[in-house]
Amino acid sequence: MKKILVLGATSTVAVKVMELFSLEETHLFLMGRSKERLENIGKHLKCSPTWHKESILDYQVVENVLIFEKHHDFIHEVIKKMGGLDLVFVAYGHLGEQKNSEKSGSEFLKEIQVNFLSIASYLHTVANYFESQKNGQICVITSVAGDRARKSNYTYGVAKGALSLYLQGLRNRLFTSNVSVTDIKLGFVDTPMTEKLTQRLLMASPKYAAMKIVSAISQKKEIAYVPFYWRYIMLVIKGIPERIFKKLNM
């Protein structure tokens, strides 16, 4: 039985991913901020036609991921409850208003802490555990926004870019310990997090995104752009010279 911890289990994409995880005998441990939503998602998964009859589901409410001193104990409590750990899937994040983060120092710090520091803090403990057991998988949803900072959302982009660099370091460190690290660079997906965005043409469905994420995990890919065409879009954006880029309204 595969033992999977999902950090940010109440996200739309995470639910679709868990539906696919549960096709096989799996012990899922869900972490999220809302007890009601976790309970509803648990009921949904168990009633889903994809749910394997031998699968197990647990959950724990973590209302504030910024209480860093609790992260180490949380990870080890989960490992104890499940009797081990094979995969950690991180699906949470916060897409704030760029203007708010420019005006408010607290908003700026919150964006960086939620999207980078809190995740790195959880994975610090996970990495040490996987390294000691010489096996494991880490998969984290980052963002194409982290490939190049744009004035319209550079606070979010900087946090996600830092997270991708952190995953790169973990991948290099853990390779000899048989631990894979997958960075899912997610483009626009039709979720509540992106409902305010006006660029609907490139929007993918959560179901499509989930299929590609699970495929990337099964193949132990290092980096996967989801949808795939964002790899080429970001190649073009990254290739724009800085003297031109800084003049663009992006």
For each residue, the residues with C-beta under 8 A, 3 or more apart:
1: 25 26 27 54 55 56
2: 21 24 25 26 27 86 87
3: 26 27 29 82 83 84 85 86 87
4: 21 26 27 28 29 86 87 88 89
5: 29 31 75 78 82 85 87 88 89
6: 9 14 17 18 28 29 30 31 89 91
7: 31 88 89 90 91 92 119 122
8: 11 14 31 32 90 91 92 93
9: 6 14 15 18 30 31 32 38 41 59 91
10: 14 15 30 32 33 34 37 38 41
11: 8 14 15 91 92 191 193
12: 15 16 189 191 192 193 206
13: 16 17 91 141 186 189 191 206 209 210 213
14: 6 8 9 10 11 17 18 89 91 92
15: 9 10 11 12 18 19 41 44 45 206
16: 12 13 19 20 206 207 209 210
17: 6 13 14 20 21 89 91 210 213 214
18: 6 9 14 15 21 22 28 30 41 45
19: 15 16 22 23 45 48 50 210
20: 16 17 23 50 210 211 214
21: 2 4 17 18 24 26 28 214
22: 18 19 26 28 45 48 50 51 52 55
23: 19 20 50 52
24: 2 21 52 55
25: 1 2 52 54 55
26: 1 2 3 4 21 22 52 55 56
27: 1 2 3 4 55 56 57 58 82
28: 4 6 18 21 22 45 55 56 57 58
29: 3 4 5 6 57 58 59 60 78 81 82
30: 6 9 10 18 38 41 42 57 58 59 60
31: 5 6 7 8 9 59 60 61 62 74 78
32: 8 9 10 37 38 41 59 61 62 92
33: 10 37 61 62 63 64
34: 10 37 38 61
35: 38 39 61
36: 39 40
37: 10 32 33 34 40 41
38: 9 10 30 32 34 35 41 42 59 61
39: 35 36 42 43 59
40: 36 37 43 44
41: 9 10 15 18 30 32 37 38 44 45
42: 30 38 39 45 46 57 59
43: 39 40 46 47
44: 15 40 41 47 48
45: 15 18 19 22 28 41 42 48 51 57
46: 42 43 51 57
47: 43 44 51
48: 19 22 44 45 51
49:
50: 19 20 22 23
51: 22 45 46 47 48 55
52: 22 23 24 25 26 55
53:
54: 1 25
55: 1 22 24 25 26 27 28 51 52
56: 1 26 27 28
57: 27 28 29 30 42 45 46
58: 27 28 29 30 81 82
59: 9 29 30 31 32 38 39 42
60: 29 30 31 74 77 78
61: 31 32 33 34 35 38
62: 31 32 33 65 70 74
63: 33
64: 33 67
65: 62 92 114 118 122
66: 110 113 114 118
67: 64 70 71
68: 71 117 118 121
69: 72
70: 62 67 73 74
71: 67 68 74 75 118 121 122 124 125
72: 69 75 76 124 125
73: 70 76 77
74: 31 60 62 70 71 77 78 122
75: 5 71 72 78 79 122 125 126 129
76: 72 73 79 80 125 129
77: 60 73 74 80 81
78: 5 29 31 60 74 75 81 82 85
79: 75 76 82 83 84 85 129
80: 76 77 83
81: 29 58 77 78
82: 3 5 27 29 58 78 79 85
83: 3 79 80
84: 3 79 133
85: 3 5 78 79 82 88 126 129 130 136
86: 2 3 4 135 136 137
87: 2 3 4 5 136 137 138 139 217
88: 4 5 7 85 122 123 126 136 137 138 139
89: 4 5 6 7 14 17 139 140 217
90: 7 8 119 122 123 138 139 140 141
91: 6 7 8 9 11 13 14 17 141
92: 7 8 11 14 32 65 114 119
93: 8 114 115 141 143 160 193
94: 110 111 114 115 156
95: 153 156 193 194
96: 100 101 107 110 111 155 156
97: 100 101 107
98: 101 102 151 152 153 154 155 156
99: 102 103
100: 96 97 103 104 107
101: 96 97 98 104 107 108 111 155
102: 98 99 108 155
103: 99 100 107
104: 100 101 107 108
105: 108 109
106: 109 110
107: 96 97 100 101 103 104 110 111
108: 101 102 104 105 111 112 155
109: 105 106 112 113
110: 66 94 96 106 107 113 114
111: 94 96 101 107 108 114 115 155 156 159
112: 108 109 115 116 117 155 158 159 162
113: 66 109 110 116 117 118
114: 65 66 92 93 94 110 111 117 118 159
115: 93 94 111 112 118 119 156 159 160 163
116: 112 113 119 120 159 160 162 163 166
117: 68 112 113 114 120 121
118: 65 66 68 71 113 114 115 121 122
119: 7 90 92 115 116 122 123 140 163
120: 116 117 123 124 163 166
121: 68 71 117 118 124 125
122: 7 65 71 74 75 88 90 118 119 125 126
123: 88 90 119 120 126 127 138 140 166 170
124: 71 72 120 121 127 128
125: 71 72 75 76 121 122 128 129
126: 75 85 88 122 123 129 130 136 138
127: 123 124 130 131 138 170 173 174 179
128: 124 125 131 132
129: 75 76 79 85 125 126 132 133 136
130: 85 126 127 133 135 136 138 174 177 179
131: 127 128 134 173 174 177 179
132: 128 129
133: 84 129 130 136
134: 131 177 178 179
135: 86 130 177 178 179
136: 85 86 87 88 126 129 130 133 178 179 180
137: 86 87 88 179 180 181 182 217 220
138: 87 88 90 123 126 127 130 167 170 174 179 180 181 182
139: 87 88 89 90 181 182 184 213 216 217
140: 89 90 119 123 163 167 181 182 183 184
141: 13 90 91 93 184 186 213
142: 146 160 163 164 167 183 184 185 186
143: 93 146 156 157 160 185 186 187
144: 147 185 186 187 225 230 233 234
145: 150 153 156 157 160 161
146: 142 143 157 158 159 160 161 162 163 164 185
147: 144 157 161 185 234 237 238
148: 157 234 237 238 245
149: 154 157 158 161
150: 145 153 154 157 250
151: 98 154 249 250
152: 98 249 250
153: 95 98 145 150 156 157
154: 98 149 150 151 157 158
155: 96 98 101 102 108 111 112 158 159
156: 94 95 96 98 111 115 143 145 153 159 160
157: 143 145 146 147 148 149 150 153 154 160 161
158: 112 146 149 154 155 161 162
159: 111 112 114 115 116 146 155 156 162 163
160: 93 115 116 142 143 145 146 156 157 163 164
161: 145 146 147 149 157 158 164 165
162: 112 116 146 158 159 165 166
163: 115 116 119 120 140 142 146 159 160 166 167
164: 142 146 160 161 167 168 183 185
165: 161 162 168 169
166: 116 120 123 162 163 169 170
167: 138 140 142 163 164 170 171 181 183
168: 164 165 171 172 183
169: 165 166 172 173
170: 123 127 138 166 167 173 174 181
171: 167 168 174 175 180 181 222
172: 168 169 175
173: 127 131 169 170
174: 127 130 131 138 170 171 177 179 180 181
175: 171 172 179
176:
177: 130 131 134 135 174
178: 134 135 136
179: 127 130 131 134 135 136 137 138 174 175
180: 136 137 138 171 174 220
181: 137 138 139 140 167 170 171 174 222
182: 137 138 139 140 216 217 220 221 222 223 224
183: 140 142 164 167 168 222 223 224
184: 139 140 141 142 213 216 224 226
185: 142 143 144 146 147 164 223 224 225 226 230 231 234
186: 13 141 142 143 144 189 209 226
187: 143 144 202 204 225 226 227 229 230 233
188: 194 197 199 200 202 203 204
189: 12 13 186 194 203 204 205 206 209 226
190: 194 203 204 205 206
191: 11 12 13 194 195 206
192: 12 195
193: 11 12 93 95
194: 95 188 189 190 191 197 203
195: 191 192
196:
197: 188 194 200 203
198:
199: 188 202 203
200: 188 197 203
201:
202: 187 188 199 227 229 230 233
203: 188 189 190 194 197 199 200
204: 187 188 189 190 208 209 226 227
205: 189 190 208 209
206: 12 13 15 16 189 190 191 209 210
207: 16 210 211
208: 204 205 211 212 227
209: 13 16 186 189 204 205 206 212 213 226 227
210: 13 16 17 19 20 206 207 213 214
211: 20 207 208 214 215
212: 208 209 215 216 224 226 227 228
213: 13 17 139 141 184 209 210 216 217 224 226
214: 17 20 21 210 211 217 218
215: 211 212 218 219
216: 139 182 184 212 213 219 221 224 226
217: 87 89 137 139 182 213 214 220 221
218: 214 215
219: 215 216
220: 137 180 182 217
221: 182 216 217 224
222: 171 181 182 183
223: 182 183 185
224: 182 183 184 185 212 213 216 221
225: 144 185 187 228 229 230 231 234
226: 184 185 186 187 189 204 209 212 213 216 230
227: 187 202 204 208 209 212 230
228: 212 225 231
229: 187 202 225 232 233
230: 144 185 187 202 225 226 227 233 234
231: 185 225 228 234 235
232: 229 235 236
233: 144 187 202 229 230 236 237
234: 144 147 148 185 225 230 231 237 238
235: 231 232 238 239
236: 232 233 239 240
237: 147 148 233 234 240 250
238: 147 148 234 235
239: 235 236
240: 236 237 244 245 248
241: 244 245
242: 245 246
243: 246 247
244: 240 241 247 248
245: 148 240 241 242 248 250
246: 242 243
247: 243 244
248: 240 244 245
249: 151 152
250: 150 151 152 237 245
